[in-house]
Protein backbone atom coordinates (compact mmCIF):
# COMPACT_ATOMS: atom_id res chain seq x y z
CA UNK A 1 0.00 0.00 0.00
CA UNK A 2 2.01 2.92 -1.23
CA UNK A 3 1.49 6.47 -0.14
CA UNK A 4 -0.34 8.39 -2.83
CA UNK A 5 -0.94 12.01 -3.69
CA UNK A 6 -4.61 12.93 -3.81
CA UNK A 7 -4.36 13.85 -7.47
CA UNK A 8 -3.03 10.46 -8.53
CA UNK A 9 -5.31 8.19 -6.51
CA UNK A 10 -7.30 5.44 -8.13
CA UNK A 11 -10.84 4.42 -7.18
CA UNK A 12 -11.84 2.18 -4.27
CA UNK A 13 -12.43 2.44 -0.50
CA UNK A 14 -8.74 2.32 0.42
CA UNK A 15 -8.01 5.33 -1.76
CA UNK A 16 -11.21 7.01 -0.51
CA UNK A 17 -9.80 6.72 3.02
CA UNK A 18 -6.48 8.25 1.94
CA UNK A 19 -8.39 11.08 0.24
CA UNK A 20 -10.17 11.81 3.55
CA UNK A 21 -6.82 12.00 5.35
CA UNK A 22 -5.15 14.22 2.76
CA UNK A 23 -8.15 16.56 2.68
CA UNK A 24 -8.06 17.01 6.46
CA UNK A 25 -4.28 17.40 6.57
CA UNK A 26 -3.87 19.87 3.73
CA UNK A 27 -0.37 21.42 3.75
CA UNK A 28 0.54 19.50 6.92
CA UNK A 29 1.09 16.43 4.71
CA UNK A 30 4.22 16.88 2.62
CA UNK A 31 6.18 14.75 0.15
CA UNK A 32 3.39 12.19 -0.25
CA UNK A 33 2.89 10.60 -3.66
CA UNK A 34 5.69 8.08 -4.07
CA UNK A 35 6.20 4.56 -2.77
CA UNK A 36 8.27 6.13 -0.03
CA UNK A 37 8.82 9.65 1.24
CA UNK A 38 12.09 11.52 0.76
CA UNK A 39 13.52 13.38 3.74
CA UNK A 40 16.65 15.51 4.04
CA UNK A 41 18.51 14.98 7.30
CA UNK A 42 20.51 18.09 8.28
CA UNK A 43 24.19 17.59 7.51
CA UNK A 44 26.12 16.28 10.50
CA UNK A 45 22.99 15.21 12.35
CA UNK A 46 22.09 11.60 13.11
CA UNK A 47 18.68 10.31 12.15
CA UNK A 48 16.58 9.27 15.14
CA UNK A 49 13.61 6.94 14.55
CA UNK A 50 11.02 5.19 16.67
CA UNK A 51 7.68 3.42 16.25
CA UNK A 52 4.74 3.31 18.66
CA UNK A 53 1.33 1.66 18.44
CA UNK A 54 -1.94 2.71 20.10
CA UNK A 55 -4.63 0.02 20.05
CA UNK A 56 -8.27 0.40 21.03
CA UNK A 57 -9.08 -1.47 24.23
CA UNK A 58 -5.41 -1.57 25.17
CA UNK A 59 -4.10 2.00 25.04
CA UNK A 60 -7.38 3.91 24.75
CA UNK A 61 -11.13 3.40 24.63
CA UNK A 62 -13.56 5.34 22.48
CA UNK A 63 -15.90 5.80 25.44
CA UNK A 64 -13.01 7.50 27.27
CA UNK A 65 -11.73 9.96 24.68
CA UNK A 66 -12.92 11.37 21.35
CA UNK A 67 -11.63 10.25 17.92
CA UNK A 68 -9.80 13.57 17.58
CA UNK A 69 -8.10 12.98 20.94
CA UNK A 70 -7.23 9.42 19.86
CA UNK A 71 -5.38 10.78 16.83
CA UNK A 72 -3.66 13.53 18.84
CA UNK A 73 -2.62 11.24 21.67
CA UNK A 74 -1.26 8.41 19.51
CA UNK A 75 1.01 10.71 17.50
CA UNK A 76 2.10 12.74 20.55
CA UNK A 77 3.06 9.55 22.40
CA UNK A 78 5.29 8.58 19.50
CA UNK A 79 6.81 12.07 19.28
CA UNK A 80 7.62 11.80 22.99
CA UNK A 81 10.26 9.19 22.09
CA UNK A 82 12.02 11.85 20.00
CA UNK A 83 11.88 14.20 22.98
CA UNK A 84 13.57 11.53 25.09
CA UNK A 85 16.50 11.66 22.65
CA UNK A 86 16.47 15.49 22.47
CA UNK A 87 15.84 15.15 18.73
CA UNK A 88 14.12 17.67 16.48
CA UNK A 89 11.19 16.06 14.59
CA UNK A 90 11.54 15.68 10.81
CA UNK A 91 8.07 14.18 10.42
CA UNK A 92 5.80 11.22 11.08
CA UNK A 93 4.49 8.25 9.09
CA UNK A 94 1.14 6.90 10.17
CA UNK A 95 -0.44 3.47 9.63
CA UNK A 96 -4.12 3.45 10.54
CA UNK A 97 -6.04 0.17 10.88
CA UNK A 98 -9.76 0.82 11.06
CA UNK A 99 -12.93 -1.29 10.87
CA UNK A 100 -14.95 -0.69 7.69
CA UNK A 101 -18.04 0.28 9.67
CA UNK A 102 -16.17 3.01 11.55
CA UNK A 103 -14.69 4.92 8.62
CA UNK A 104 -16.97 7.78 9.73
CA UNK A 105 -14.52 8.70 12.53
CA UNK A 106 -11.48 8.76 10.22
CA UNK A 107 -11.73 12.51 9.50
CA UNK A 108 -11.82 13.33 13.23
CA UNK A 109 -8.84 11.06 13.90
CA UNK A 110 -7.03 12.83 11.06
CA UNK A 111 -7.75 16.21 12.66
CA UNK A 112 -6.22 15.00 15.92
CA UNK A 113 -3.12 13.81 14.05
CA UNK A 114 -2.95 17.27 12.50
CA UNK A 115 -3.20 18.88 15.95
CA UNK A 116 -0.29 16.73 17.15
CA UNK A 117 2.07 17.55 14.27
CA UNK A 118 1.15 21.24 14.58
CA UNK A 119 1.95 21.19 18.31
CA UNK A 120 5.36 19.64 17.56
CA UNK A 121 5.93 21.93 14.54
CA UNK A 122 6.40 18.99 12.20
CA UNK A 123 4.68 17.26 9.26
CA UNK A 124 3.02 14.07 8.06
CA UNK A 125 5.37 12.37 5.61
CA UNK A 126 3.40 9.28 4.67
CA UNK A 127 1.19 6.48 5.79
CA UNK A 128 -1.43 3.99 4.89
CA UNK A 129 -4.91 2.87 5.84
CA UNK A 130 -6.01 -0.76 6.22
CA UNK A 131 -9.29 -2.39 7.04
CA UNK A 132 -9.10 -4.27 10.36
CA UNK A 133 -11.28 -5.69 13.13
CA UNK A 134 -9.77 -3.34 15.72
CA UNK A 135 -8.91 0.35 15.57
CA UNK A 136 -5.19 1.10 15.89
CA UNK A 137 -2.68 3.77 14.98
CA UNK A 138 0.99 2.94 14.47
CA UNK A 139 3.15 6.04 14.28
CA UNK A 140 6.75 6.14 13.13
CA UNK A 141 8.57 9.31 14.10
CA UNK A 142 11.70 10.56 12.37
CA UNK A 143 13.93 13.17 13.96
CA UNK A 144 17.41 14.62 13.78
CA UNK A 145 19.92 15.33 16.50
CA UNK A 146 23.60 16.26 16.44
CA UNK A 147 24.18 14.50 19.74
CA UNK A 148 21.13 12.42 20.77
CA UNK A 149 20.49 11.89 24.50
CA UNK A 150 20.68 8.19 25.31
CA UNK A 151 19.69 5.99 28.22
CA UNK A 152 23.20 4.81 28.93
CA UNK A 153 24.75 8.21 29.65
CA UNK A 154 24.45 8.22 33.47
CA UNK A 155 27.46 8.16 35.80
CA UNK A 156 27.54 8.03 39.62
CA UNK A 157 27.17 11.56 40.98
CA UNK A 158 24.72 12.70 38.26
CA UNK A 159 21.51 14.34 39.46
CA UNK A 160 18.02 13.14 38.47
CA UNK A 161 15.22 15.51 37.47
CA UNK A 162 11.66 15.03 36.26
CA UNK A 163 9.55 17.45 34.21
CA UNK A 164 5.92 18.23 34.98
CA UNK A 165 3.54 16.78 37.56
CA UNK A 166 2.76 13.07 37.60
CA UNK A 167 -0.25 10.91 38.39
CA UNK A 168 -2.84 12.44 36.07
CA UNK A 169 -3.17 9.68 33.44
CA UNK A 170 -3.20 6.98 36.13
CA UNK A 171 -5.95 8.77 38.06
CA UNK A 172 -8.03 9.22 34.90
CA UNK A 173 -7.75 5.55 33.92
CA UNK A 174 -8.57 4.46 37.49
CA UNK A 175 -11.71 6.64 37.45
CA UNK A 176 -12.86 5.27 34.10
CA UNK A 177 -12.24 1.69 35.25
CA UNK A 178 -14.38 2.36 38.35
CA UNK A 179 -17.14 3.70 36.10
CA UNK A 180 -16.79 7.27 37.39
CA UNK A 181 -15.85 10.48 35.59
CA UNK A 182 -12.22 11.56 36.02
CA UNK A 183 -11.37 15.08 37.20
CA UNK A 184 -10.99 17.46 34.28
CA UNK A 185 -7.24 17.94 34.73
CA UNK A 186 -6.63 14.19 35.06
CA UNK A 187 -8.61 13.51 31.89
CA UNK A 188 -6.67 16.23 30.05
CA UNK A 189 -3.34 14.75 31.13
CA UNK A 190 -4.43 11.44 29.55
CA UNK A 191 -6.11 12.79 26.42
CA UNK A 192 -3.82 15.71 25.65
CA UNK A 193 -0.22 14.99 26.68
CA UNK A 194 2.61 17.17 25.37
CA UNK A 195 5.75 15.77 23.78
CA UNK A 196 8.50 17.64 25.65
CA UNK A 197 10.55 18.35 22.55
CA UNK A 198 11.66 21.92 23.21
CA UNK A 199 12.14 21.14 26.88
CA UNK A 200 14.47 18.25 26.01
CA UNK A 201 16.64 20.40 23.81
CA UNK A 202 16.87 23.01 26.58
CA UNK A 203 17.94 20.28 29.01
CA UNK A 204 20.47 18.75 26.60
CA UNK A 205 22.00 22.19 26.04
CA UNK A 206 22.44 22.67 29.81
CA UNK A 207 24.08 19.44 30.95
CA UNK A 208 21.57 16.58 30.64
CA UNK A 209 23.48 13.39 29.77
CA UNK A 210 20.69 10.78 29.66
CA UNK A 211 16.92 10.83 29.35
CA UNK A 212 13.86 8.63 29.02
CA UNK A 213 10.21 9.51 28.57
CA UNK A 214 7.90 8.17 31.26
CA UNK A 215 5.76 5.74 29.31
CA UNK A 216 6.01 2.76 31.70
CA UNK A 217 5.84 4.74 34.96
CA UNK A 218 8.50 6.82 36.74
CA UNK A 219 9.80 3.91 38.81
CA UNK A 220 10.03 1.44 35.92
CA UNK A 221 11.61 3.98 33.60
CA UNK A 222 14.09 5.10 36.27
CA UNK A 223 15.13 1.47 36.52
CA UNK A 224 15.46 1.25 32.72
CA UNK A 225 17.82 4.25 32.80
CA UNK A 226 19.87 2.74 35.64
CA UNK A 227 20.12 -0.68 33.96
CA UNK A 228 21.10 0.82 30.61
CA UNK A 229 23.79 2.94 32.29
CA UNK A 230 24.90 0.18 34.71
CA UNK A 231 24.54 2.46 37.73
CA UNK A 232 22.45 2.61 40.90
CA UNK A 233 19.86 5.28 41.61
CA UNK A 234 18.47 6.85 44.78
CA UNK A 235 15.07 8.46 44.14
CA UNK A 236 13.05 10.26 46.83
CA UNK A 237 9.43 9.86 45.74
CA UNK A 238 8.39 12.47 48.33
CA UNK A 239 9.97 15.07 46.02
CA UNK A 240 7.97 14.05 42.93
CA UNK A 241 5.39 16.74 42.10
CA UNK A 242 1.86 15.42 41.67
CA UNK A 243 -1.09 16.70 39.71
CA UNK A 244 -3.73 18.35 41.95
CA UNK A 245 -6.14 15.74 43.28
CA UNK A 246 -3.55 12.94 43.32
CA UNK A 247 -2.24 12.02 46.78
CA UNK A 248 -0.59 8.59 46.43
CA UNK A 249 2.94 9.12 45.16
CA UNK A 250 3.64 5.40 44.91
CA UNK A 251 0.64 4.99 42.58
CA UNK A 252 1.79 8.06 40.63
CA UNK A 253 5.27 6.54 40.26
CA UNK A 254 3.61 3.50 38.67
CA UNK A 255 1.46 5.62 36.36
CA UNK A 256 2.31 4.96 32.73
CA UNK A 257 1.76 7.10 29.66
CA UNK A 258 2.87 10.28 31.43
CA UNK A 259 5.12 11.44 28.57
CA UNK A 260 7.09 13.59 30.97
CA UNK A 261 10.90 13.32 30.89
CA UNK A 262 13.22 11.79 33.47
CA UNK A 263 16.72 13.16 32.90
CA UNK A 264 20.10 12.75 34.43
CA UNK A 265 22.41 15.76 34.48
CA UNK A 266 26.09 16.10 35.25
CA UNK A 267 25.55 19.66 36.46
CA UNK A 268 22.81 21.18 38.60
CA UNK A 269 19.97 22.43 36.42
CA UNK A 270 18.27 25.80 36.96
CA UNK A 271 14.70 24.72 37.69
CA UNK A 272 13.49 28.32 38.06
CA UNK A 273 14.77 29.23 34.60
CA UNK A 274 13.18 26.08 33.14
CA UNK A 275 9.85 26.91 34.76
CA UNK A 276 9.96 30.48 33.43
CA UNK A 277 10.73 29.20 29.91
CA UNK A 278 8.13 26.43 29.76
CA UNK A 279 5.61 27.15 32.55
CA UNK A 280 6.35 23.64 33.78
CA UNK A 281 8.13 22.37 36.90
CA UNK A 282 11.57 20.75 36.65
CA UNK A 283 12.17 18.92 39.92
CA UNK A 284 15.27 17.35 41.45
CA UNK A 285 14.14 13.92 42.68
CA UNK A 286 17.32 11.98 43.29
CA UNK A 287 20.84 11.09 42.33
CA UNK A 288 22.84 8.46 40.53
CA UNK A 289 24.85 6.07 42.69
CA UNK A 290 27.21 3.22 41.92
CA UNK A 291 26.01 -0.06 40.51
CA UNK A 292 26.65 -1.77 43.87
CA UNK A 293 24.20 0.58 45.61
CA UNK A 294 21.35 -0.77 43.48
CA UNK A 295 17.94 0.73 42.83
CA UNK A 296 16.58 2.62 45.85
CA UNK A 297 13.18 4.29 46.11
CA UNK A 298 12.49 6.29 49.29
CA UNK A 299 9.76 8.51 50.67
CA UNK A 300 11.87 10.92 52.68
CA UNK A 301 13.92 8.67 54.97
CA UNK A 302 11.55 5.69 54.61
CA UNK A 303 12.48 3.08 52.05
CA UNK A 304 9.57 1.94 49.83
CA UNK A 305 9.20 -1.24 47.82
CA UNK A 306 9.74 -0.69 44.11
CA UNK A 307 6.48 0.60 42.64
CA UNK A 308 5.22 -1.77 39.98
CA UNK A 309 5.71 -0.86 36.34
CA UNK A 310 3.02 -0.28 33.80
CA UNK A 311 2.80 -3.22 31.38
CA UNK A 312 0.64 -2.71 28.33
CA UNK A 313 0.25 -6.44 27.86
CA UNK A 314 -1.09 -7.10 31.36
CA UNK A 315 -4.81 -7.89 31.40
CA UNK B 1 6.50 1.46 24.47
CA UNK B 2 10.17 2.20 23.99
CA UNK B 3 12.57 -0.15 22.33
CA UNK B 4 14.68 -1.90 24.93
CA UNK B 5 17.90 -3.87 24.99
CA UNK B 6 17.50 -7.37 26.36
CA UNK B 7 19.83 -6.64 29.26
CA UNK B 8 17.81 -3.66 30.47
CA UNK B 9 14.32 -5.10 30.20
CA UNK B 10 12.00 -5.12 33.16
CA UNK B 11 9.56 -7.91 34.04
CA UNK B 12 6.14 -8.51 32.46
CA UNK B 13 4.65 -10.11 29.34
CA UNK B 14 5.42 -7.14 27.06
CA UNK B 15 9.11 -7.34 27.91
CA UNK B 16 8.96 -11.14 27.68
CA UNK B 17 7.75 -10.72 24.10
CA UNK B 18 10.60 -8.32 23.30
CA UNK B 19 13.06 -10.79 24.84
CA UNK B 20 11.75 -13.49 22.47
CA UNK B 21 12.29 -11.20 19.48
CA UNK B 22 15.80 -10.11 20.50
CA UNK B 23 16.81 -13.71 21.18
CA UNK B 24 15.70 -14.81 17.70
CA UNK B 25 17.24 -11.79 15.97
CA UNK B 26 20.62 -11.82 17.68
CA UNK B 27 23.09 -9.58 15.83
CA UNK B 28 20.49 -8.76 13.18
CA UNK B 29 18.95 -6.32 15.69
CA UNK B 30 21.21 -3.30 16.13
CA UNK B 31 21.02 -0.02 18.03
CA UNK B 32 18.11 -1.16 20.18
CA UNK B 33 17.98 0.02 23.77
CA UNK B 34 16.94 3.67 23.65
CA UNK B 35 13.59 5.37 23.22
CA UNK B 36 14.51 5.71 19.57
CA UNK B 37 17.16 4.25 17.32
CA UNK B 38 20.05 6.31 15.94
CA UNK B 39 20.91 5.92 12.25
CA UNK B 40 23.62 7.56 10.19
CA UNK B 41 22.46 8.52 6.70
CA UNK B 42 25.37 8.55 4.23
CA UNK B 43 26.48 12.13 3.55
CA UNK B 44 24.80 13.57 0.48
CA UNK B 45 22.09 10.92 0.40
CA UNK B 46 18.43 11.60 1.04
CA UNK B 47 16.58 9.53 3.61
CA UNK B 48 13.79 7.42 2.08
CA UNK B 49 11.05 6.13 4.41
CA UNK B 50 7.83 4.16 4.06
CA UNK B 51 5.39 2.24 6.25
CA UNK B 52 3.35 -0.83 5.36
CA UNK B 53 0.90 -2.95 7.36
CA UNK B 54 0.04 -6.64 6.95
CA UNK B 55 -3.12 -7.69 8.80
CA UNK B 56 -4.41 -11.22 9.32
CA UNK B 57 -7.56 -11.89 7.32
CA UNK B 58 -6.80 -8.96 5.04
CA UNK B 59 -3.29 -9.43 3.69
CA UNK B 60 -2.63 -13.03 4.78
CA UNK B 61 -4.25 -15.95 6.53
CA UNK B 62 -2.56 -18.35 8.90
CA UNK B 63 -4.14 -21.32 7.13
CA UNK B 64 -2.48 -20.11 3.92
CA UNK B 65 1.10 -19.46 5.04
CA UNK B 66 3.25 -20.26 8.07
CA UNK B 67 4.12 -17.77 10.85
CA UNK B 68 7.68 -17.63 9.56
CA UNK B 69 6.38 -16.80 6.06
CA UNK B 70 4.09 -14.14 7.57
CA UNK B 71 7.09 -12.39 9.13
CA UNK B 72 9.18 -12.71 5.96
CA UNK B 73 6.44 -11.50 3.65
CA UNK B 74 5.35 -8.50 5.73
CA UNK B 75 8.87 -7.10 5.97
CA UNK B 76 9.73 -7.89 2.33
CA UNK B 77 6.59 -6.10 1.13
CA UNK B 78 7.68 -3.00 3.03
CA UNK B 79 11.25 -3.25 1.71
CA UNK B 80 9.80 -3.40 -1.80
CA UNK B 81 8.81 0.28 -1.40
CA UNK B 82 12.50 1.10 -0.97
CA UNK B 83 13.26 -0.86 -4.15
CA UNK B 84 10.68 1.24 -5.99
CA UNK B 85 12.74 4.32 -5.08
CA UNK B 86 16.07 2.59 -5.89
CA UNK B 87 17.09 3.18 -2.28
CA UNK B 88 19.58 1.16 -0.24
CA UNK B 89 18.00 -0.12 3.02
CA UNK B 90 19.32 1.34 6.28
CA UNK B 91 17.04 -0.82 8.42
CA UNK B 92 13.50 -1.58 9.52
CA UNK B 93 11.34 -0.82 12.57
CA UNK B 94 8.65 -3.34 13.33
CA UNK B 95 5.41 -2.98 15.34
CA UNK B 96 3.81 -6.35 16.04
CA UNK B 97 0.24 -6.58 17.36
CA UNK B 98 -0.52 -10.11 18.55
CA UNK B 99 -3.29 -11.77 20.56
CA UNK B 100 -2.17 -12.95 24.01
CA UNK B 101 -3.18 -16.54 23.27
CA UNK B 102 -0.99 -16.66 20.15
CA UNK B 103 2.30 -15.53 21.64
CA UNK B 104 3.55 -19.04 20.84
CA UNK B 105 4.02 -18.10 17.15
CA UNK B 106 6.02 -14.96 17.92
CA UNK B 107 9.41 -16.68 17.70
CA UNK B 108 8.57 -18.10 14.25
CA UNK B 109 7.36 -14.71 13.02
CA UNK B 110 10.62 -13.23 14.33
CA UNK B 111 12.61 -15.80 12.35
CA UNK B 112 10.76 -14.78 9.18
CA UNK B 113 11.54 -11.13 9.87
CA UNK B 114 15.17 -12.16 10.27
CA UNK B 115 15.06 -13.99 6.92
CA UNK B 116 13.72 -10.85 5.24
CA UNK B 117 16.38 -8.48 6.60
CA UNK B 118 19.09 -11.02 5.75
CA UNK B 119 17.80 -11.27 2.17
CA UNK B 120 17.90 -7.48 1.85
CA UNK B 121 21.25 -7.24 3.67
CA UNK B 122 19.86 -4.91 6.28
CA UNK B 123 19.00 -4.82 10.02
CA UNK B 124 16.21 -4.47 12.56
CA UNK B 125 16.55 -1.07 14.20
CA UNK B 126 13.65 -1.08 16.63
CA UNK B 127 10.09 -1.98 17.25
CA UNK B 128 7.45 -2.84 19.75
CA UNK B 129 4.95 -5.54 20.63
CA UNK B 130 1.34 -4.92 21.68
CA UNK B 131 -1.47 -7.19 22.71
CA UNK B 132 -4.34 -7.02 20.20
CA UNK B 133 -7.38 -8.94 19.03
CA UNK B 134 -5.94 -9.41 15.54
CA UNK B 135 -2.45 -10.33 14.38
CA UNK B 136 -0.72 -7.58 12.39
CA UNK B 137 2.77 -6.42 11.47
CA UNK B 138 3.48 -2.79 10.65
CA UNK B 139 6.92 -2.30 9.13
CA UNK B 140 8.66 1.02 8.65
CA UNK B 141 11.58 0.86 6.24
CA UNK B 142 14.39 3.40 6.16
CA UNK B 143 16.70 3.71 3.19
CA UNK B 144 19.16 6.06 1.56
CA UNK B 145 19.52 7.17 -2.03
CA UNK B 146 21.54 9.89 -3.69
CA UNK B 147 18.90 10.32 -6.37
CA UNK B 148 15.70 8.41 -5.50
CA UNK B 149 13.53 7.13 -8.37
CA UNK B 150 10.13 8.77 -8.20
CA UNK B 151 6.75 8.16 -9.78
CA UNK B 152 6.62 11.49 -11.53
CA UNK B 153 9.71 11.10 -13.69
CA UNK B 154 8.08 9.82 -16.91
CA UNK B 155 8.09 11.80 -20.17
CA UNK B 156 6.46 10.94 -23.51
CA UNK B 157 8.80 8.67 -25.45
CA UNK B 158 10.06 6.78 -22.38
CA UNK B 159 9.90 2.99 -22.53
CA UNK B 160 8.12 0.81 -19.95
CA UNK B 161 9.60 -2.38 -18.53
CA UNK B 162 8.50 -4.89 -15.92
CA UNK B 163 10.70 -7.25 -13.88
CA UNK B 164 9.85 -10.90 -13.29
CA UNK B 165 6.78 -12.92 -14.20
CA UNK B 166 3.34 -11.92 -12.98
CA UNK B 167 0.19 -13.71 -11.88
CA UNK B 168 1.57 -16.02 -9.20
CA UNK B 169 0.17 -14.35 -6.06
CA UNK B 170 -3.23 -13.83 -7.69
CA UNK B 171 -3.41 -17.49 -8.74
CA UNK B 172 -2.44 -18.65 -5.24
CA UNK B 173 -5.07 -16.48 -3.54
CA UNK B 174 -7.70 -17.61 -6.06
CA UNK B 175 -6.91 -21.26 -5.32
CA UNK B 176 -7.09 -20.74 -1.56
CA UNK B 177 -10.38 -18.88 -1.90
CA UNK B 178 -11.78 -21.82 -3.90
CA UNK B 179 -10.66 -24.20 -1.17
CA UNK B 180 -8.02 -25.85 -3.36
CA UNK B 181 -4.25 -26.05 -2.99
CA UNK B 182 -2.29 -23.57 -5.11
CA UNK B 183 0.51 -24.76 -7.40
CA UNK B 184 3.86 -24.77 -5.61
CA UNK B 185 5.32 -21.90 -7.64
CA UNK B 186 2.20 -19.77 -7.21
CA UNK B 187 2.25 -20.32 -3.48
CA UNK B 188 5.94 -19.44 -3.34
CA UNK B 189 5.36 -16.20 -5.25
CA UNK B 190 2.82 -15.21 -2.57
CA UNK B 191 4.69 -16.44 0.49
CA UNK B 192 8.23 -15.63 -0.52
CA UNK B 193 8.41 -12.48 -2.68
CA UNK B 194 11.73 -10.72 -3.24
CA UNK B 195 12.23 -7.00 -2.76
CA UNK B 196 13.97 -5.99 -5.99
CA UNK B 197 16.52 -3.77 -4.29
CA UNK B 198 19.67 -4.62 -6.24
CA UNK B 199 17.67 -4.82 -9.46
CA UNK B 200 16.33 -1.29 -8.89
CA UNK B 201 19.78 0.15 -8.40
CA UNK B 202 20.97 -1.57 -11.59
CA UNK B 203 18.01 -0.04 -13.46
CA UNK B 204 18.53 3.44 -11.97
CA UNK B 205 22.20 3.32 -12.97
CA UNK B 206 21.23 2.51 -16.59
CA UNK B 207 18.55 5.05 -17.43
CA UNK B 208 15.41 4.31 -15.41
CA UNK B 209 13.66 7.60 -14.61
CA UNK B 210 10.57 6.46 -12.71
CA UNK B 211 9.49 3.30 -10.91
CA UNK B 212 6.74 1.78 -8.82
CA UNK B 213 6.44 -1.60 -7.16
CA UNK B 214 3.45 -3.65 -8.22
CA UNK B 215 1.45 -3.87 -5.04
CA UNK B 216 -1.96 -2.93 -6.45
CA UNK B 217 -1.65 -4.82 -9.77
CA UNK B 218 0.29 -3.97 -12.94
CA UNK B 219 -2.60 -2.07 -14.52
CA UNK B 220 -3.47 0.01 -11.45
CA UNK B 221 0.16 0.79 -10.71
CA UNK B 222 0.86 1.70 -14.37
CA UNK B 223 -1.99 4.19 -14.06
CA UNK B 224 -0.52 5.54 -10.80
CA UNK B 225 2.78 6.16 -12.61
CA UNK B 226 1.02 7.85 -15.54
CA UNK B 227 -1.13 10.06 -13.30
CA UNK B 228 1.83 11.09 -11.13
CA UNK B 229 3.84 11.96 -14.26
CA UNK B 230 0.89 13.55 -16.11
CA UNK B 231 1.49 11.42 -19.20
CA UNK B 232 -0.37 8.75 -21.16
CA UNK B 233 0.76 5.14 -21.43
CA UNK B 234 0.35 2.41 -24.04
CA UNK B 235 0.86 -1.05 -22.52
CA UNK B 236 0.64 -4.29 -24.51
CA UNK B 237 -0.46 -6.90 -22.00
CA UNK B 238 0.38 -9.64 -24.51
CA UNK B 239 4.05 -8.89 -23.79
CA UNK B 240 3.75 -9.33 -20.01
CA UNK B 241 5.53 -12.53 -18.92
CA UNK B 242 3.39 -14.82 -16.78
CA UNK B 243 4.32 -17.42 -14.19
CA UNK B 244 3.92 -20.99 -15.49
CA UNK B 245 0.36 -22.18 -15.02
CA UNK B 246 -1.17 -18.71 -15.37
CA UNK B 247 -2.93 -18.07 -18.70
CA UNK B 248 -5.16 -15.03 -18.18
CA UNK B 249 -3.00 -11.94 -18.65
CA UNK B 250 -5.86 -9.59 -17.76
CA UNK B 251 -6.26 -11.33 -14.40
CA UNK B 252 -2.48 -11.26 -13.95
CA UNK B 253 -2.46 -7.51 -14.64
CA UNK B 254 -4.95 -7.11 -11.78
CA UNK B 255 -2.92 -9.31 -9.44
CA UNK B 256 -1.73 -7.33 -6.42
CA UNK B 257 1.15 -7.98 -4.06
CA UNK B 258 3.51 -8.96 -6.88
CA UNK B 259 6.39 -6.82 -5.59
CA UNK B 260 7.91 -6.74 -9.06
CA UNK B 261 8.98 -3.35 -10.46
CA UNK B 262 7.41 -1.36 -13.27
CA UNK B 263 9.97 1.15 -14.54
CA UNK B 264 10.12 3.84 -17.17
CA UNK B 265 13.42 4.40 -18.90
CA UNK B 266 14.63 7.19 -21.16
CA UNK B 267 16.99 4.79 -22.92
CA UNK B 268 16.53 1.20 -24.09
CA UNK B 269 17.52 -1.23 -21.33
CA UNK B 270 19.61 -4.35 -21.99
CA UNK B 271 17.20 -7.09 -20.90
CA UNK B 272 19.71 -9.85 -21.65
CA UNK B 273 22.33 -8.27 -19.39
CA UNK B 274 19.71 -7.81 -16.65
CA UNK B 275 18.66 -11.45 -16.93
CA UNK B 276 22.26 -12.63 -16.72
CA UNK B 277 22.84 -10.48 -13.63
CA UNK B 278 19.69 -11.39 -11.71
CA UNK B 279 18.33 -14.58 -13.32
CA UNK B 280 15.08 -12.67 -13.81
CA UNK B 281 13.34 -11.40 -16.93
CA UNK B 282 13.21 -7.67 -17.70
CA UNK B 283 10.52 -7.18 -20.32
CA UNK B 284 9.61 -4.23 -22.52
CA UNK B 285 5.81 -3.95 -22.25
CA UNK B 286 4.95 -0.51 -23.60
CA UNK B 287 5.75 3.14 -23.96
CA UNK B 288 4.90 6.52 -22.51
CA UNK B 289 2.65 8.75 -24.61
CA UNK B 290 1.32 12.25 -24.16
CA UNK B 291 -1.30 13.09 -21.59
CA UNK B 292 -3.90 13.54 -24.37
CA UNK B 293 -3.42 9.93 -25.50
CA UNK B 294 -4.66 8.68 -22.13
CA UNK B 295 -4.25 5.27 -20.56
CA UNK B 296 -4.30 2.45 -23.14
CA UNK B 297 -4.11 -1.27 -22.39
CA UNK B 298 -3.93 -3.59 -25.42
CA UNK B 299 -3.51 -7.30 -26.09
CA UNK B 300 -1.57 -7.09 -29.34
CA UNK B 301 -3.74 -4.95 -31.60
CA UNK B 302 -6.91 -5.52 -29.56
CA UNK B 303 -7.78 -2.84 -27.02
CA UNK B 304 -8.84 -4.23 -23.60
CA UNK B 305 -10.84 -2.58 -20.86
CA UNK B 306 -8.67 -1.39 -17.97
CA UNK B 307 -8.08 -4.38 -15.69
CA UNK B 308 -9.45 -3.67 -12.23
CA UNK B 309 -7.01 -2.73 -9.48
CA UNK B 310 -6.39 -4.60 -6.29
CA UNK B 311 -8.02 -2.83 -3.35
CA UNK B 312 -7.06 -4.10 0.09
CA UNK B 313 -10.18 -2.61 1.63
CA UNK B 314 -12.62 -4.35 -0.71
CA UNK B 315 -14.48 -7.24 0.94
Interface residues (C-beta under 8 A of the other chain):
Chain A: X1 X2 X3 X4 X5 X7 X8 X10 X11 X12 X13 X14 X15 X17 X33 X34 X35 X36 X37 X38 X39 X40 X41 X43 X46 X47 X48 X49 X50 X51 X52 X53 X55 X57 X58 X59 X80 X81 X82 X84 X85 X87 X90 X93 X94 X95 X97 X100 X125 X126 X127 X128 X129 X130 X131 X132 X133 X134 X136 X138 X140 X141 X142 X143 X148 X150 X151 X152 X211 X212 X213 X215 X216 X220 X223 X224 X227 X228 X309 X311 X312 X313 X314 X315
Chain B: X1 X2 X3 X4 X5 X7 X8 X10 X11 X12 X13 X14 X15 X17 X33 X34 X35 X36 X37 X38 X39 X40 X41 X43 X46 X47 X48 X49 X50 X51 X52 X53 X55 X57 X58 X59 X80 X81 X82 X84 X85 X87 X90 X93 X94 X95 X97 X100 X125 X126 X127 X128 X129 X130 X131 X132 X133 X134 X136 X138 X140 X141 X142 X143 X145 X148 X150 X151 X152 X211 X212 X213 X215 X216 X220 X223 X224 X227 X228 X309 X311 X312 X313 X314 X315
